[in-house]
Amino acid sequence: MTEPEPAAFPAQPTSGENAAPSVDRAAFRGAMSRLAAAVSVVTSDGPAGRVGFTASAVCSVTDAPPTILVCMNAASAQNAALVTNGVMCVNTLCGHQAALSARFAGQTGVTGAARFDAHPHSVAATGAPVLADALVSLDCRIERIVRIGTHDVIFGRVEAIVHGPGEVESLVYFGRGYHRLPATPGESTGQSGG
């Protein structure tokens, strides 16, 4: 028995980079502000040094093998360091950690490895920093990077999972602001690992 052919997307007319987009950039950004997303700090360490940045464009890809993706501006110096290091840890923040998110987003003026100075951290399997008290930390080796427009889609295979506190709130970004989402009472968080 032969495998079915994968469905092909219909051919789209091609145009140069200077062609006007079919959807206005500001309208698209406004639409994306209506998608609630967990807030994470992505950390890395290795030959290019210790780096960390705030991200809400994080998504599960598959559980076999456990893989996630992170989207990041390709022009960022932190992107280059992340790629060179080849590892990343996605630290999903608790509801009370909005100030930590702002610090790693560069909103406090603190840059580079100094962003880690005010917050305790450890390391897991890859050597990437695991932030203390994160809701959950997914420690990954970068397996693939795909550039689309201005951003890189970075795929990471999860090598270790570190669970934080039990029944707490998650930090969510929605409508261009932070919100706190409570855990379901009695929710199981699993076992810490690393």
N, C-alpha and C positions, 0 to 999 in steps of 0.2 A: 504494500500500500504506500502510495507516495504522499508526502506532506503537502498540504494545500499551499498555494502561492500566497505570500503576504499581500495584504491589500495595499494597493498603490494610491498615493495621494494624486489627485488630478493635477496635471501640469498647470502652473501658474505663470502668467506673463511675467517676464523678467524686466527689470528696469534698473537704471543706474543708481548709485548711492545718493545722488542728488535729487531723485524723484520724490515728490511729496508723499508722505505716508498716508495710508487710507484712514488712519485714526490719529487724531491730534494727540501729541505727547502729553499735554496737560490733562486732557480728558481721560487718557489712559491712567495717568497717575491718580486722578481723582477716583476712578473706578477701583483701582487697587487699594485705595484707602478704606474701601468698604469690605475688604477681606480681612477678617480678624486673623492674627497670626501670633504664635508663641514667639517670645523674644529670647534670643540666645546670644551668648558671647562665644565666638569661635576663636580658639587659641592654637598656637603652634610653637614649636621650638626645634632647633636643629642648626645646620650650617649657616643659615641666614639670620639666626638670632630669634629671640622670643618676641612674638607678635600676638595681638588680639584685637578683635573688632566685633561690634554688635551687628547682628543679622536677624532679619525676620523671614528671609527667603531660604528656608530650610525645609526639607521634605523627605519623607521615607520613600525609597525606591522599591526595595524588595526585601523579604526576610530570608531568601535562600539564594545567595549568601546575604546576611544582613548588610544592607547598603543604604546610605542616605546621600542627599545632594545638598549643596550650598551654592547660592549664586552670589557673585561678588564682582564689583566693577574691575574690569581688566586693567585699567590705568592706575589702580591703587598700588602704592609701594608695598603695602601689606599683602596684596595678591601675589606679587613677585616673591616675597619671602615665604609665603605659604607654599607656593609651588616648589621652591628650592628645598624647603624642609621636607616636603613629601608626606607630612602627617598633619592631622588636625583633631581637635577635640571640640565637639559641639556641646556647650554647657547651657542647658535650658534654665532660665532664671525663675526664681520664686517671686511671688507677688510683691514682696517688700524690697526687691532689688532694682528698682527703677534708677536709683542713683548710680549703681554699678553699670547698668546699661548705658547711661549717659556718659560715664567715664570712658568706656570702651568705644563709644560712638564719636569720641573726640570733642564732646560738647563742654568739657571742663578745661580744655587747654593742655591737658596732660597727653604726652605722645609716647610712642615706642614702648619699650620694655617698662618704663616708669608707670604705665597703667596698672601693672601687677603689684606695685609697691604697697598699696593700701588694702590689699585683699589677700588672705591666706590661700595658698594653692599647693597641690601636690602633683604627682605624675602617675600615669597609669602605664599601659603596655607600650605605647609608642614613644613616650617621653614628652608628649604635649601636656601643657598645664591643665590640670583639673581644678576648677574653682570650687573652693569650700562652700558648702551650703547650696550649691546649684540643685535644682529640682531633680535633674538627671543629667549625667555627662556621658556622651557617646564618643569614645576614643577611636580614631580611624586612621588607616593608611590611605592616602590618595591613590586611586586606581585609574582615573580617567578625567580629562578636562576637555570640555567642548565650548568653544567660543561662539556666542550668538550675539551679534550686535555689539553693544558696549560692555557686555558682561561675560564672565566665564561661569560655566556650570561645572562645579567640582564634585566628582563622585568619590565617596569614601567608603571603604569596607570597614565595618565596625569590628574592632578587635577586643574591646572591653567596654563594659557598662558599669557606671558607678552611680548608685541611687543616693539621693540626698534625703532630706527630712521626709517624714511620712505625710500625714494629711495636712497639707498646706495649700496656699494659693499659687497659681501660675501667673506670671506676668505676660499680658497680652497687649499687642499694639493694634488699635482699631480707631478709625476716624481721626488719624494723626495724633493720637494720644495714648498714654498707658492706661491699662485697666487691670484689675485684679480678679481672677477667675477662681472661685473656690473649688476644692477637690470634692468629689462625691463622698459622702460619709461612708467610712468602712472600706474605701478603695485600697486595694493591695498594691504596694509599690515593688514587690519582689525583693530579691536579695542584692546586697552590694557586691560588686565584683571589681576586679582590677588587678 
